[in-house]
Every structure is written in C-alpha cells, then in structure tokens.
Amino acid sequence: MKLVMATANLTVKGGAERILLKIAQHYDAKIYVGEYAPEMTFPEFGELDVETINRGMLLKALPYGRAAQGLSYGIGFLNFKLQEDYDVLNAHIAPSHWIRRNNERVLWYCHTPLREVWDLYEQRMMLKRAWQKPIHALGATAIRRIDKAIVDDIEFIYANSENTRSRIMEFFGRKDVEVLGGGIDYELYNDEGDGRYFFYPSRFSPNKRQDYVIRAFEIFKKRTKKSYRLVLAGATSRDKAHRAYKEGIRKMAAKAGDVLIIDDPTDERMRDLFAECTAVMYAPINEDYGLVPLEGMASRKPVISVNEGEPRFTILDGKTGLLVNSEEEMADRMLYISEHKSVAKQMGKSGYDRVKKNYSWDMFFSRFDERVAKIAKMR
C-alpha cells in the first residue's frame, strides 16, 4: 500500500508532528510539506523522503507570521497536483488538506480545523488593530468558503479527538467523522520517584498558556512550607508572536523564582523530566488533543490540567489526574498532590493502566490501516 502524506509545516516538535512521524515510518511514506526546518523538528524526519512544495516566489516573500504563512501553505497545496502514483493521500496539519482540490483518495487526519478563521476567529479579531480588522474579516470569509468546499469532497476524515470532531461537525457539517486518537510508546516511559518539581512540557505559545501555570505556581508557593520548583520545557517556533511570548515567560519565571526553563530538550531528556516530576501540568486553550497528559500517565504521574478541550476526555478526574477551572484551583491541586503521596501514586498507576489499554500504537494502526485499505479501493 503506497501512502503519500501532506502537512502544512514541520518546524517544531509537537504532538501532531509525532503522530505524523509514526504514520510516515509505518508506511515508509513520502511527505509533502509547506515548510520544513529539519533542525527544529524531530530528527527522524531526516531519514524519510520529505519534499517542500513550490509555493512561488511571491508567497515565499511574505513576512513570516501565522496569517502570511497559513496563506502561503494554503495556496501552495490548493494548486498542487501529485505526479506520482499512490494509493491513498494522507493530509495532516491544516491547510494541507487543500491538496484535495487536484487529487483524489484523501484521508484527512485532522488535528484541528484552521483555528484562526473558525473557533479562534473572535479572539484573533480582538488582537487586531482597527485597520487590520476589515482585512482579517474579508480574508477569513474567503478562506472559510474555500475550506468548506474542499472538506465537502474529502473521502474520509479522522479527528484526533472528540474536541476536534465537534469542531468539524459544527463548521463543516460532516457527521461521518470518526475519532482516532494518537498512540503513545508507553513502554519508553518510567517513574523514577518524586524530584519535588511540577513539570509542564509544551512548545512555547500563547495558546499553551505557560503564564497560567506560573501564576498557579506562585499561589502554590505561598501555601506550602516545602521547597518545590516548576519546570517548563519545550521548543519555540520562528513565529514572532511566539518568540515574544517566550521572552515574556522568561521574565515571569525570573520574577516568580524557582522556575526553570529548558529549551528544546531531546526526547530522552523529556522522558527523564517526566520520570522524576511530582506531577505533570497542562494548561492550553481548548486543546485539540494533547499528548502531554498521556505521556504523564505513561510515566505514572498524576496530571493536573485545565478543564477544557480534549483533556476532559483523556483524563479521568480524580482517578488519573485532576481537572481545574482556575489558577487558584490549580494551585490547590498542586498542594493536594504534594501532601498526599499515596494518592499521587495511585493516580499514576491508574493513568498508566489507562494509557496501556486505550492508547497503544497497535490499536491505532489496526483502525488506520483498515481505513487506508478501504479508501485505496476507490481507485
């Protein structure tokens, strides 16, 4: 079975990129990408056939930023026609699914629809200057029209989570979407005890809200007599807004004290940090899926997460972790976990059992392979 893949970019080490990598390795698939930065994403992509699509000189000359790059990727995939033979075309990070315009037999593994023009549209609009608002509104309207027309034609869609599935149903009216969460190599993770630190691993971005966790940690520090640290670890994309946010986090961390920032750790280093933490923290805005809670559970650690997005489904509140609705409540749960070691240990065990039972790669590919075979028969 010849699978060819498409994705908007490979410029960070994130959950979506890890799932894409696993599928590419499984099929030895060629990957077409809008932007590829080998030094910033998983090095294993260097062992695969990755080709950057031609987006044209004008598009490449656009200033670097979310809107400009999204437009650049979108037009590139919209005009792209595969010249090679294939059985199934597997699209990933939006707008790579726009490749469907000139190509058939597309299986879209949707990590999320284009959030800038769909669920985060109002939020992004509030951040625009007055003269930018009408331009953003017109652009978003045009993109939604294109997006809707293309999604209507896609042969099949897997959503990475219930949260993403609900967005697809709401924005595109596709009721045939199935949920298939990414797997995890749970056997690689270990519990090496309590190193007296809370750990938040995620790329640095306003959507990930490291500032939320720092504020919760500051409240926690005022309520405990014990010495704890907060460790933040992850990569940062080239996006100017993300880099500016990262600098703001550095200043917050310095002011708060006892906050360690680790830039772009290796996979091995990341697993070591999971293994020795007190608990894993998670605070993104309405997260599409999120591998971090699963990695925390695989490491037999309790996960303290905001009560929104997909963590509401992956975390069993009170059994494998704790869901919170405010920074104050997050601080309370940090204090509770730090004072109830036996509870933390039981949550960790329950989390590991849940991951092993429900999130293995064998389970993932048993369903994914079956769907690929069905789509291939549409030739």
C-alpha positions in Angstrom: 0.0 0.0 0.0 1.6 3.3 -1.1 0.7 6.1 1.2 1.7 9.7 0.4 1.4 12.4 3.1 0.9 16.1 3.2 1.3 18.6 6.1 1.5 22.4 6.4 4.9 22.5 8.2 7.5 20.6 10.1 9.0 23.3 12.2 8.5 22.2 15.8 8.5 19.1 18.0 4.8 18.7 18.8 2.1 16.1 19.3 0.9 16.4 15.7 4.3 16.1 14.3 4.9 12.9 16.4 1.8 11.3 15.1 2.6 12.2 11.5 6.1 10.8 12.0 4.8 7.5 13.3 2.5 7.1 10.3 5.2 8.0 7.9 7.6 5.4 9.4 4.8 2.8 9.4 4.2 3.2 5.6 7.7 4.5 4.6 5.7 7.3 3.2 6.9 10.4 1.2 5.9 13.6 2.9 5.0 16.9 1.0 5.3 19.9 3.3 4.8 23.6 3.0 7.8 24.5 5.2 10.5 22.2 6.6 13.0 23.1 9.2 15.0 19.9 10.0 16.9 21.4 12.8 13.7 22.4 14.7 11.6 19.2 14.4 12.1 15.5 15.1 15.5 14.4 13.6 13.9 11.1 12.4 12.2 13.1 9.6 15.7 13.3 8.1 15.6 9.6 7.5 12.4 9.9 5.4 11.6 11.4 2.0 10.4 14.9 2.7 9.8 17.4 -0.1 8.9 21.0 0.2 6.1 22.1 -2.2 6.7 25.0 -4.5 4.7 28.0 -3.1 6.0 30.5 -5.6 8.5 33.4 -5.0 5.8 35.9 -4.1 4.3 33.7 -1.4 7.8 32.9 0.0 8.5 36.6 0.2 5.6 37.2 2.6 6.6 38.4 6.1 6.9 35.5 8.5 3.8 35.1 10.7 0.8 32.9 11.3 -1.5 34.6 8.8 1.0 35.0 6.0 2.4 31.5 6.3 -1.0 30.0 6.5 -2.0 31.7 3.3 1.2 30.6 1.7 0.8 27.0 2.6 -2.9 27.0 1.6 -2.3 28.4 -1.9 0.6 26.0 -2.4 -1.5 22.9 -1.6 -4.5 24.3 -3.4 -2.5 24.3 -6.7 -0.5 21.1 -6.1 -1.0 18.1 -8.3 0.8 14.9 -7.5 2.7 13.5 -10.4 3.5 10.1 -8.8 1.3 7.0 -8.4 -0.2 6.4 -5.0 -3.0 4.5 -3.2 -4.0 7.0 -0.5 -3.1 10.6 0.2 -3.0 11.3 3.9 -3.3 15.0 4.8 -2.5 16.3 8.3 -1.9 19.8 9.7 -4.3 22.3 8.0 -4.4 23.7 5.4 -2.6 20.7 3.8 -6.0 19.1 3.2 -6.5 21.7 0.5 -4.4 19.3 -1.6 -7.8 17.6 -2.2 -8.6 20.2 -4.9 -6.4 18.5 -7.5 -6.0 15.0 -6.0 -8.3 12.1 -5.0 -8.5 9.4 -2.3 -7.7 11.8 0.6 -7.7 10.6 4.2 -7.5 13.8 6.3 -6.2 13.1 9.8 -7.5 16.3 11.3 -5.5 17.7 14.2 -7.8 20.8 14.2 -9.6 22.9 11.5 -8.0 26.3 10.8 -8.5 27.9 14.2 -7.6 31.4 13.0 -10.8 31.5 10.9 -13.0 29.2 12.9 -13.1 28.7 16.7 -10.5 31.3 17.5 -11.7 33.9 15.0 -13.2 36.3 17.5 -10.2 36.1 19.8 -7.8 36.8 17.0 -10.0 39.7 15.8 -9.7 41.4 19.2 -5.9 41.4 18.9 -6.0 43.2 15.5 -5.6 46.9 15.1 -8.5 48.9 13.8 -7.2 49.0 10.2 -6.5 45.3 10.3 -9.9 44.1 11.3 -11.8 44.5 8.0 -8.8 42.9 6.1 -8.9 39.9 8.5 -12.7 39.7 8.2 -12.6 39.6 4.4 -9.7 37.1 4.4 -11.4 34.8 6.9 -14.6 34.8 4.9 -12.8 33.8 1.7 -10.8 31.1 3.5 -13.9 29.6 5.1 -15.6 29.4 1.7 -12.6 27.5 0.2 -12.2 25.3 3.3 -15.9 24.3 3.3 -15.9 23.4 -0.4 -12.7 21.3 -0.1 -13.8 19.5 3.1 -17.1 18.5 1.4 -15.1 16.5 -1.2 -12.6 14.7 1.2 -13.2 11.0 1.1 -12.8 10.4 4.8 -11.8 12.3 8.0 -10.3 11.0 11.2 -10.4 13.5 14.0 -7.6 13.3 16.6 -10.1 13.8 19.4 -13.8 14.3 20.4 -13.0 18.0 20.7 -11.8 18.2 17.1 -14.7 16.1 15.9 -17.2 18.5 17.4 -15.5 21.4 15.5 -15.6 19.5 12.2 -19.3 18.8 12.7 -20.0 22.3 13.6 -18.1 24.1 10.9 -18.4 21.7 8.0 -21.5 19.6 8.8 -19.6 16.4 8.3 -21.3 13.8 10.6 -19.3 10.8 9.3 -16.1 11.8 11.1 -14.5 9.2 13.4 -12.3 9.8 16.3 -8.8 8.1 16.3 -6.5 9.5 19.0 -2.8 9.2 18.5 -0.9 6.4 20.2 2.0 6.6 22.6 5.1 4.4 23.2 4.1 3.9 26.8 6.9 1.3 27.3 9.5 4.0 27.0 8.3 6.0 30.0 9.3 5.3 33.6 8.6 6.5 37.1 11.8 7.4 38.9 10.3 8.9 42.0 9.4 12.4 43.2 12.0 15.1 42.4 9.9 17.8 44.0 9.1 19.7 40.9 6.0 20.3 38.8 6.5 19.8 35.1 4.8 21.5 32.1 6.2 20.3 28.8 4.9 22.0 25.7 6.0 24.3 23.0 6.0 28.0 24.0 3.0 29.7 22.6 0.2 31.9 23.9 -2.2 29.0 23.2 -0.3 26.8 25.6 -0.5 29.3 28.5 2.7 28.8 30.4 1.8 32.1 32.1 -1.3 30.4 33.6 0.8 27.7 35.2 3.4 30.2 36.5 0.7 32.2 38.3 -0.7 29.0 39.8 2.8 28.0 41.0 3.2 31.4 42.6 0.0 30.9 44.6 1.1 27.3 45.5 4.4 28.6 46.8 2.7 30.9 49.2 0.6 28.0 50.6 3.4 25.3 51.1 6.2 25.2 53.6 8.1 22.7 51.3 10.5 23.6 48.6 9.3 22.9 45.0 10.3 24.0 41.5 8.3 24.5 38.3 10.0 23.2 35.2 8.9 24.4 31.7 10.3 22.6 28.7 9.7 22.8 25.0 10.5 24.3 21.6 9.6 27.7 20.2 8.6 28.2 16.6 10.0 31.0 14.4 6.8 32.9 14.7 7.5 36.4 16.1 4.4 36.3 18.4 5.6 33.0 19.8 9.1 34.3 20.4 7.8 37.4 22.0 5.6 35.3 24.3 8.6 33.2 25.2 10.6 36.3 26.3 7.6 37.3 28.4 7.6 33.9 30.1 11.3 34.2 30.8 10.6 37.5 32.7 7.7 36.0 34.6 9.8 33.0 35.5 12.6 35.2 36.8 10.2 37.2 38.9 8.4 34.2 40.3 11.6 32.3 41.3 12.1 28.6 41.4 11.0 28.3 37.7 13.4 26.5 35.4 13.0 26.8 31.6 14.6 24.1 29.4 14.8 25.0 25.7 14.1 22.3 23.1 15.0 19.2 25.1 15.7 15.9 23.4 13.2 13.1 23.7 15.4 11.3 26.2 15.7 14.4 28.3 12.0 15.0 28.2 11.2 11.4 29.4 13.7 11.9 32.2 11.9 15.0 33.3 8.6 13.2 33.2 10.1 10.3 35.2 11.2 12.5 38.2 8.5 15.1 38.5 5.8 15.4 41.2 3.0 15.9 38.8 2.5 16.9 35.1 0.8 20.3 34.5 -1.3 21.2 31.4 -3.0 24.5 30.6 -3.6 25.0 26.8 -6.6 26.8 25.5 -9.3 24.3 24.4 -6.7 21.8 23.3 -7.4 19.8 20.2 -5.9 16.5 21.6 -2.7 16.8 23.6 -0.2 14.0 24.0 1.3 15.5 27.2 -1.4 14.1 29.6 -0.9 10.7 28.0 2.9 11.0 28.4 2.4 12.0 32.0 0.1 9.0 32.7 2.6 6.7 30.9 5.2 7.9 33.4 2.8 7.0 36.2 2.4 10.6 37.3 -0.9 12.5 38.2 -1.8 15.1 35.6 -3.2 18.5 36.7 -4.9 20.0 33.7 -7.3 22.8 32.8 -10.9 21.5 32.5 -11.3 22.3 28.8 -10.6 20.7 25.4 -9.7 17.1 25.0 -8.1 16.6 28.4 -11.7 16.4 29.7 -11.8 13.0 27.9 -8.3 11.7 28.2 -8.0 12.4 32.0 -10.4 10.7 34.4 -10.9 13.4 37.0 -9.9 12.2 40.5 -8.6 8.9 39.1 -5.7 9.5 36.7 -5.4 13.3 37.3 -7.3 16.4 38.4 -9.2 18.9 36.2 -9.3 22.6 37.3 -11.2 25.7 36.4 -8.9 28.5 37.6 -5.3 29.3 38.6 -6.4 29.2 42.3 -7.8 25.8 41.8 -4.7 24.6 40.0 -2.6 25.8 43.0 -5.0 24.0 45.4 -4.5 20.7 43.5 -0.7 21.2 43.4 -0.8 21.5 47.2 -3.0 18.4 47.5 -0.8 16.3 45.4 2.3 17.5 47.2 0.8 16.5 50.6 -0.9 13.2 49.6 1.9 11.0 48.1 -0.1 7.8 48.2 -3.0 9.4 46.3 -0.5 10.6 43.7 1.0 7.2 43.3 -2.4 5.6 42.9 -3.4 8.1 40.2 -0.1 7.4 38.4 -0.8 3.7 38.4 -4.4 4.2 37.1 -3.1 6.6 34.5 -0.6 4.0 33.2 -3.2 1.3 33.0 -5.5 3.6 31.1 -2.8 4.5 28.5 -1.7 0.9 28.0 -5.3 -0.2 27.5 -6.6 2.6 25.2 -3.7 4.4 23.5 -1.2 1.9 22.1 0.1 2.3 18.6 -1.1 -1.3 17.8 -4.6 -0.2 18.4 -4.1 3.0 16.4 -2.8 1.2 13.3 -5.4 -1.6 13.5 -8.0 1.0 12.6 -5.9 3.3 10.5 -4.7 0.5 8.2 -8.2 -0.8 7.7 -9.4 2.7 6.6 -6.5 3.2 4.3 -7.3 -0.1 2.6 -11.0 0.9 2.1 -10.0 4.3 0.5 -7.4 2.6 -1.8 -10.2 0.6 -3.3 -11.9 3.8 -4.6 -9.4 3.8 -7.5 
